[in-house]
Each structure stands twice: as structure tokens, then as C-alpha cells.
Amino acid sequence: MNKNYDDIINYDYKGSLKRPKMRLEDRAKIFLPFAALKGYEELIKKTEEENLAKNIPATENIKI
């Protein structure tokens, strides 16, 4: 263990003294619009539509 933190490592964290604790539902709303892969959903939908037009079942077109 790093000796720099020996004096505080066993303290209980009580949260911020400046801000009230945010409700879990409100915290979830912050991350809701986040998309890690931009355009991924549109690509999946386009591929699905192309495969349906070609009558290819979804399980046949899986690339690993």
C-alpha cells in the first residue's frame, strides 16, 4: 500500500458536504442519452432491412 494514503485509507466516505445526494433515478437519466457507438443502431436497422428484403433469417447473417 502506498504510504501517502495511510492516514486516510480507513476513513468512511460520507459523501459531498456541498451537494445533496442525487436520487438513483436522476443519476440514471444523466447517462440515458449516452451512445458509445454513434451510428450503430442505424447500421443494425439498415442491415436488418436489407436482410429482410433478401429473405435472410437473422441467425444466418451473424459474423464473428
N, C-alpha and C positions, 0 to 999 in steps of 0.2 A: 504494500500500500504506500502511496505517496505521503511522505511526512508533512507536506504542505497542508493537507486536509485533516490531519489527525485531530485538530481542535474542534472541527465542525461535523465530522463524519457521522457521529451518533445523535445529532440533533434531530428532533421531529420537525418536519416541514409543516407549518400551519397555514400556508397559502400566502397570497399577497395581502399586505396591510393597506394597500392603496385602492384596490378594486374588490368589489364583492365577487363571490364565486358565481360563475356563469352556470346556468342550468344546462344539463346534458343535451336537451332538445335544441337549445340555442347554439351550442357548440357544434352539433351535427349540421345545422343549417349553414355554418360557415364553409364547410367542406363539400356540401352538396353539389355546387356547380363545378367543382374541380374535375377536369378530364385529363388523365395522364397522357393519353394518346389522342391528339387532335385529329379528327377526320376518321377515326377508327370505326365509329358507329355507322357513318355514311358508307364506308367501304364494305362493311359487313352487309348492310342493307342492299347495296348495289350488287354484290356477289350473289346474295340470296335471290334477288330478282332475275339475274342472268341465269342462274342455275334452274330456277323455276321455269323460265322460258325454254330452256333446253331439256326440261323434264329430268334433271339430275337430282336424285334424292340427296338431302343434306349430308348423309353419312358417307356417300361415295366421294365427296369432294374435299375430304379432310387431308391437308398436307402437314406432315410432321417434320 
